[in-house]
Amino acid sequence: MKESKKIIIAVIILVILMFISAYDRVHYISSGMQIIKDSNRIEDVNIEAVKATVLNYTGYDTFINGIGKGVIPIATIISPLILGYLFAGKFAYELKTGYGNMVITRQKFKQYFINIVKKTFIKSFLVIFFSETIFLIICLLIFGWRAPTELHIQVFDSISWMFYKTPFLYCLIHIFKQSLYLSIITIIGMTFTVFTKNKFIIALSPFIIYLLINIICPILDMVIDASPLKMIYPDYLILSFMTGTYFMDNPVIHNIGGFAIYISIAVALLLFMYKKYNKNYLR
C-alpha cells in the first residue's frame, strides 16, 4: 500500500479514536438530554441543573476530552504506535534493503540523512496536526462553537483560563504541542536504528518510550522528590488541564523546559546516529 493511503487511513483511525476517547462525556450529555425529555416522568432530579450542564456543553468540551482529558485517552496512547509504524522505521528499512546505498551514490550521506530526518518529523507532525484539527472542526459542527463554561472543566492554572476566553486558540495550542511532542518521540524512536535493524522493534519504539515515561515518572515521583520530572511527563506536558501542582504557577516555563529536554535528547541521539553511519553506511 502506498504511503499516502496509509497516512489517510491513519488520520481516519485517529479521528475515530478521539471520538471513542470522548465517548464517556458525550454519553453523559446524551443521558442528560434524555432526562430533560423525560422530565415530566422523573422525580427527585434537579432538571434546571441538568439543563445548565447540557445546554452549555460545546464542541470544545468534546475536543479536549477526545485529545486526552477523557477517562482513557486512547488516541493519545495509540498515536505513537501509528507514527512509529508509518515513519520511525524508514531509515532502518532503507539501510537493511540497500535502498539507502543507491540513494547516497547520487548525493552525500549528510544530505540524505537530513532529508530523512526532516521528512520523518514533518510527516509525523502533519498526521497529528490534521487529525486533531479535523476532529476539532467536526466537534464544533456537531456540538456548537460557542465558548465553554466552567461547569465542565476544573481550572488548574492561568493558561487553562484561555479555554474560556479564547477556546479556539487554546485548542490550536494543544494541537501544536501534541503534534510537536509526538513528532519528537518518533524521531527519537528512529534513532533506535543504532541499536537494532529490526523494523518491528523500531516501529514500536515511540510507543515504548511514551509508555515507559508514563510508568517511570509517577513511580519516581512517589519514591523520591522527583517533581522536576514532571517536565518530561507527557500528561503534564501535552494534555489539557494537566499542568500539575509543581508547575501550577509557571506552566509556560514548564512547557518550554519540557520540550527543550526532549529536543536536546533527540538532537544528541541524531548526532550519535549520524556519526555512526556517516563513514560506513555503504556496504
C-alpha positions as CSV (number, residue, x, y, z in Angstrom):
1,M,0.0,0.0,0.0
2,K,1.3,3.5,-0.9
3,E,2.4,5.7,2.0
4,S,-0.2,8.4,1.1
5,K,-3.0,5.8,1.6
6,K,-1.6,4.7,4.9
7,I,-1.4,8.3,6.1
8,I,-5.1,8.9,5.2
9,I,-6.1,5.7,6.9
10,A,-4.1,6.7,10.0
11,V,-5.8,10.1,10.1
12,I,-9.2,8.5,9.9
13,I,-8.3,5.9,12.7
14,L,-7.0,8.7,14.9
15,V,-10.2,10.8,14.5
16,I,-12.3,7.7,15.3
17,L,-10.1,7.0,18.4
18,M,-10.6,10.6,19.6
19,F,-14.4,10.2,19.5
20,I,-14.0,7.0,21.4
21,S,-11.9,8.8,24.0
22,A,-14.6,11.5,24.3
23,Y,-17.4,8.9,24.4
24,D,-17.9,9.0,28.2
25,R,-18.5,12.7,28.1
26,V,-20.7,12.6,25.0
27,H,-22.7,9.7,26.6
28,Y,-23.1,11.7,29.8
29,I,-24.6,14.7,27.9
30,S,-26.8,12.4,25.8
31,S,-28.1,10.9,29.0
32,G,-28.8,14.4,30.3
33,M,-30.7,15.3,27.1
34,Q,-32.8,12.1,27.7
35,I,-33.6,13.2,31.3
36,I,-34.7,16.6,30.0
37,K,-37.1,14.9,27.5
38,D,-38.5,12.6,30.2
39,S,-38.6,15.3,32.9
40,N,-42.3,15.0,33.4
41,R,-42.0,11.4,34.4
42,I,-38.8,11.7,36.5
43,E,-38.8,12.8,40.2
44,D,-36.0,13.8,42.5
45,V,-33.9,15.2,39.7
46,N,-32.7,18.8,39.5
47,I,-33.9,19.5,36.0
48,E,-32.5,23.0,36.0
49,A,-29.0,21.8,36.8
50,V,-29.2,19.1,34.1
51,K,-30.3,21.7,31.6
52,A,-27.5,24.0,32.6
53,T,-25.0,21.3,32.0
54,V,-26.4,20.0,28.7
55,L,-27.2,23.4,27.1
56,N,-23.8,24.8,27.9
57,Y,-22.0,21.8,26.5
58,T,-19.9,22.7,23.4
59,G,-17.7,21.2,20.8
60,Y,-14.6,22.5,22.7
61,D,-15.6,20.3,25.7
62,T,-15.8,17.2,23.4
63,F,-12.5,18.1,21.8
64,I,-10.4,18.3,24.9
65,N,-11.9,15.1,26.2
66,G,-11.0,13.4,22.9
67,I,-7.4,14.5,22.8
68,G,-6.5,13.4,26.3
69,K,-8.8,14.5,29.1
70,G,-11.2,11.6,28.7
71,V,-11.3,8.7,31.1
72,I,-9.0,6.7,28.8
73,P,-7.0,8.8,26.3
74,I,-7.0,6.1,23.7
75,A,-5.9,8.3,20.8
76,T,-3.0,9.8,22.7
77,I,-1.8,6.3,23.7
78,I,-2.1,4.8,20.2
79,S,-0.7,7.8,18.3
80,P,3.0,6.9,19.0
81,L,2.3,3.4,17.8
82,I,0.8,4.6,14.5
83,L,3.6,7.1,13.9
84,G,6.2,4.5,14.7
85,Y,4.7,2.1,12.2
86,L,4.4,4.8,9.5
87,F,7.7,6.7,9.8
88,A,10.2,5.6,12.5
89,G,11.5,2.5,10.7
90,K,12.1,4.1,7.3
91,F,15.9,4.7,7.9
92,A,16.3,1.1,9.1
93,Y,14.3,-0.3,6.2
94,E,16.4,1.6,3.6
95,L,19.6,0.5,5.4
96,K,18.6,-3.1,5.6
97,T,17.3,-3.4,2.0
98,G,20.2,-1.5,0.4
99,Y,17.9,1.2,-1.0
100,G,19.8,3.8,1.0
101,N,23.0,2.7,-0.6
102,M,21.5,3.5,-4.0
103,V,20.4,7.0,-2.9
104,I,23.7,8.1,-1.4
105,T,25.6,7.1,-4.6
106,R,23.9,10.2,-6.0
107,Q,24.1,12.5,-3.0
108,K,26.2,13.0,0.1
109,F,25.1,11.0,3.2
110,K,24.7,14.2,5.1
111,Q,22.0,15.4,2.7
112,Y,20.3,12.0,2.7
113,F,20.3,11.9,6.5
114,I,18.9,15.4,6.8
115,N,16.2,14.7,4.3
116,I,15.0,11.5,6.0
117,V,15.0,13.2,9.5
118,K,13.1,16.2,8.0
119,K,10.5,14.0,6.3
120,T,10.0,11.9,9.3
121,F,9.5,14.9,11.6
122,I,7.2,16.8,9.2
123,K,5.1,13.9,8.2
124,S,4.6,12.8,11.9
125,F,3.7,16.4,12.8
126,L,1.2,16.8,10.0
127,V,-0.5,13.5,10.7
128,I,-1.3,14.5,14.3
129,F,-2.0,18.1,13.4
130,F,-4.5,17.3,10.6
131,S,-6.1,14.5,12.7
132,E,-6.8,16.8,15.7
133,T,-7.8,19.8,13.5
134,I,-10.3,17.6,11.7
135,F,-11.6,16.3,15.0
136,L,-11.9,19.9,16.3
137,I,-13.9,21.0,13.3
138,I,-16.2,18.0,13.5
139,C,-16.8,18.6,17.2
140,L,-17.6,22.3,16.6
141,L,-20.0,21.5,13.8
142,I,-21.8,18.8,15.8
143,F,-21.8,20.3,19.3
144,G,-21.5,24.0,18.6
145,W,-18.7,26.5,18.7
146,R,-19.9,28.9,21.5
147,A,-17.5,29.5,24.3
148,P,-17.5,26.8,27.0
149,T,-18.4,27.5,30.6
150,E,-16.7,26.5,33.9
151,L,-19.4,23.9,34.5
152,H,-17.5,21.2,32.8
153,I,-13.8,21.7,33.4
154,Q,-11.8,22.3,36.6
155,V,-9.2,25.1,36.0
156,F,-5.7,24.3,37.4
157,D,-3.6,27.2,36.1
158,S,-3.5,30.6,34.4
159,I,-3.1,29.0,30.9
160,S,-6.2,27.0,31.3
161,W,-8.3,30.2,31.5
162,M,-7.6,30.6,27.8
163,F,-10.1,27.7,27.3
164,Y,-12.9,30.0,28.4
165,K,-11.7,33.3,26.9
166,T,-10.2,32.2,23.6
167,P,-11.1,28.5,23.3
168,F,-10.2,28.1,19.6
169,L,-6.7,29.4,20.2
170,Y,-6.3,27.2,23.3
171,C,-7.3,24.2,21.3
172,L,-4.8,25.1,18.5
173,I,-2.0,25.4,21.1
174,H,-2.7,21.9,22.3
175,I,-2.9,20.6,18.8
176,F,0.5,22.2,18.1
177,K,2.0,20.8,21.4
178,Q,0.8,17.3,20.8
179,S,2.0,17.3,17.2
180,L,5.4,18.6,18.2
181,Y,5.8,16.1,21.1
182,L,4.7,13.0,19.1
183,S,7.0,14.1,16.2
184,I,10.0,14.4,18.5
185,I,9.5,10.9,20.1
186,T,9.1,9.5,16.6
187,I,12.5,10.9,15.7
188,I,13.9,9.5,19.0
189,G,12.4,6.2,18.0
190,M,14.0,6.3,14.6
191,T,17.5,6.6,16.3
192,F,17.0,3.2,17.8
193,T,18.4,2.0,14.4
194,V,21.7,2.5,16.1
195,F,20.9,-0.5,18.4
196,T,18.8,-2.7,16.1
197,K,17.9,-3.1,12.4
198,N,14.6,-4.8,13.3
199,K,11.9,-2.6,11.8
200,F,9.3,-4.0,14.1
201,I,11.2,-3.0,17.2
202,I,11.9,0.4,15.8
203,A,8.3,0.9,14.9
204,L,7.3,0.1,18.5
205,S,10.0,2.3,20.0
206,P,7.9,5.7,20.1
207,F,5.1,3.8,21.8
208,I,7.6,2.1,24.2
209,I,9.2,5.5,25.0
210,Y,5.8,7.1,25.7
211,L,4.7,4.1,27.9
212,L,7.9,3.9,29.9
213,I,7.9,7.6,30.7
214,N,4.3,7.4,31.8
215,I,5.2,4.5,34.1
216,I,8.6,5.6,35.4
217,C,7.9,9.2,36.2
218,P,4.9,8.7,38.5
219,I,6.7,5.9,40.3
220,L,9.8,8.0,40.9
221,D,7.6,10.9,42.0
222,M,6.1,8.7,44.7
223,V,9.5,7.3,45.9
224,I,11.6,10.5,45.8
225,D,11.1,14.2,45.4
226,A,11.0,14.0,41.6
227,S,8.9,17.0,40.9
228,P,11.2,18.2,38.1
229,L,10.4,15.0,36.2
230,K,7.0,16.5,35.5
231,M,8.8,18.5,32.8
232,I,9.1,15.3,30.7
233,Y,5.9,13.6,31.9
234,P,3.7,13.6,28.8
235,D,0.4,14.0,30.8
236,Y,1.7,17.3,32.2
237,L,3.3,18.4,29.0
238,I,0.7,17.9,26.3
239,L,-2.7,17.2,27.9
240,S,-5.3,19.9,28.5
241,F,-5.7,21.0,32.2
242,M,-3.0,18.7,33.4
243,T,-0.2,21.1,34.5
244,G,0.3,19.7,38.0
245,T,0.9,21.3,41.3
246,Y,4.7,21.8,41.0
247,F,4.3,23.9,37.8
248,M,0.9,25.3,38.6
249,D,2.2,28.9,38.8
250,N,4.5,28.7,35.7
251,P,3.1,26.4,33.1
252,V,4.8,28.2,30.2
253,I,8.2,27.7,31.8
254,H,7.3,24.0,32.4
255,N,6.3,23.5,28.7
256,I,9.4,25.3,27.4
257,G,11.7,23.3,29.7
258,G,10.0,20.0,28.9
259,F,10.2,20.5,25.1
260,A,13.8,21.7,25.4
261,I,14.7,18.4,27.2
262,Y,13.1,16.3,24.5
263,I,14.6,18.3,21.7
264,S,18.1,18.1,23.3
265,I,17.7,14.3,23.6
266,A,16.6,13.9,20.0
267,V,19.4,16.1,18.7
268,A,22.0,14.2,20.8
269,L,20.8,10.8,19.5
270,L,20.7,12.1,15.9
271,L,24.2,13.3,16.1
272,F,25.3,10.0,17.5
273,M,23.4,8.2,14.8
274,Y,24.9,10.4,12.1
275,K,28.4,9.9,13.4
276,K,28.0,6.1,13.3
277,Y,26.7,5.9,9.8
278,N,28.5,8.8,8.1
279,K,31.6,6.9,7.2
280,N,30.4,3.3,7.0
281,Y,26.8,3.5,5.6
282,L,27.8,2.0,2.3
283,R,28.4,-1.7,2.4
